[in-house]
Amino acid sequence: MVSLRENVVLTESSDGSGVLLDEKDGAYWQLNYTGFSALKQILEGVPESEIAKSLIRPNVDMTEVLQDIGALKEQLFENGLLVNR
């Protein structure tokens, strides 16, 4: 299970996208609708295969969606925004 690091806040925008704000240093990251939706589910502990199913669209390969979810998690860990609980 993962969570946001202390002092990191996730906020939803009116259009369904989101923003991660690091209150410690003021840095922020914008997430499009898909990234925001994936991150919310990651934080809820939803398995990546289920997240991919919820995000899949016609003419999009499931493998590609799973890779994108993995890449999102990797980037968030690398930037210190996500931590393992």
C-alpha positions as a printed NumPy array, in Angstrom:
array([[  0.   ,   0.   ,   0.   ],
       [  1.206,   3.499,  -0.779],
       [  0.288,   6.956,   0.459],
       [  1.196,  10.538,  -0.215],
       [  4.265,  11.737,   1.641],
       [  3.653,  13.997,   4.601],
       [  3.074,  17.607,   3.465],
       [  1.847,  16.514,   0.013],
       [ -1.771,  17.349,  -0.792],
       [ -3.876,  16.099,  -3.694],
       [ -6.63 ,  18.45 ,  -4.868],
       [ -9.209,  17.908,  -7.582],
       [ -9.887,  20.66 , -10.098],
       [-13.356,  21.478, -11.374],
       [-12.627,  19.722, -14.689],
       [-11.71 ,  16.393, -13.037],
       [ -7.975,  16.872, -13.318],
       [ -5.854,  17.349, -10.227],
       [ -2.88 ,  18.995,  -8.595],
       [ -0.321,  17.596,  -6.191],
       [  1.143,  20.284,  -3.947],
       [  4.238,  19.8  ,  -1.839],
       [  3.478,  22.21 ,   0.999],
       [  7.051,  21.924,   2.256],
       [  8.727,  23.503,  -0.771],
       [  5.793,  24.869,  -2.776],
       [  6.373,  22.617,  -5.793],
       [  3.297,  21.361,  -7.594],
       [  2.466,  18.854, -10.304],
       [ -0.58 ,  18.914, -12.532],
       [ -2.35 ,  15.676, -13.376],
       [ -4.78 ,  15.295, -16.247],
       [ -8.104,  13.525, -15.658],
       [ -6.604,  10.094, -16.347],
       [ -3.586,  10.623, -14.093],
       [ -5.74 ,  12.021, -11.3  ],
       [ -8.189,   9.128, -11.546],
       [ -5.355,   6.591, -11.552],
       [ -3.653,   8.202,  -8.554],
       [ -6.853,   8.292,  -6.495],
       [ -7.301,   4.58 ,  -7.12 ],
       [ -3.644,   3.823,  -6.369],
       [ -4.057,   5.58 ,  -3.018],
       [ -7.21 ,   3.54 ,  -2.338],
       [ -5.242,   0.317,  -2.881],
       [ -7.031,  -0.688,  -6.076],
       [ -4.972,  -3.264,  -8.037],
       [ -3.326,  -1.85 , -11.163],
       [ -5.224,  -4.278, -13.393],
       [ -8.524,  -2.91 , -12.043],
       [ -7.343,   0.679, -12.459],
       [ -6.432,  -0.09 , -16.076],
       [ -9.879,  -1.584, -16.713],
       [-11.512,   1.585, -15.387],
       [ -9.376,   3.77 , -17.673],
       [ -9.325,   1.692, -20.861],
       [-10.809,   3.282, -23.96 ],
       [-11.549,   1.898, -27.421],
       [ -8.439,   1.373, -29.539],
       [ -6.14 ,   1.541, -26.495],
       [ -4.083,  -1.494, -25.582],
       [ -4.403,  -2.773, -21.984],
       [ -0.641,  -3.323, -21.821],
       [ -0.054,   0.33 , -22.678],
       [ -2.432,   1.481, -19.944],
       [ -0.705,  -0.744, -17.385],
       [  2.681,   0.646, -18.434],
       [  1.371,   4.201, -18.062],
       [  0.078,   3.462, -14.559],
       [  3.445,   1.964, -13.62 ],
       [  5.265,   4.977, -15.061],
       [  3.043,   7.363, -13.08 ],
       [  3.781,   5.528,  -9.832],
       [  7.494,   5.44 , -10.615],
       [  7.623,   9.182, -11.292],
       [  5.727,   9.969,  -8.106],
       [  8.081,   7.787,  -6.052],
       [ 11.152,   9.296,  -7.744],
       [  9.916,  12.797,  -6.907],
       [  9.282,  11.779,  -3.298],
       [  5.539,  12.312,  -3.508],
       [  4.538,   8.711,  -2.799],
       [  5.807,   6.52 ,   0.025],
       [  5.218,   2.905,   0.992],
       [  3.216,   2.5  ,   4.157]])
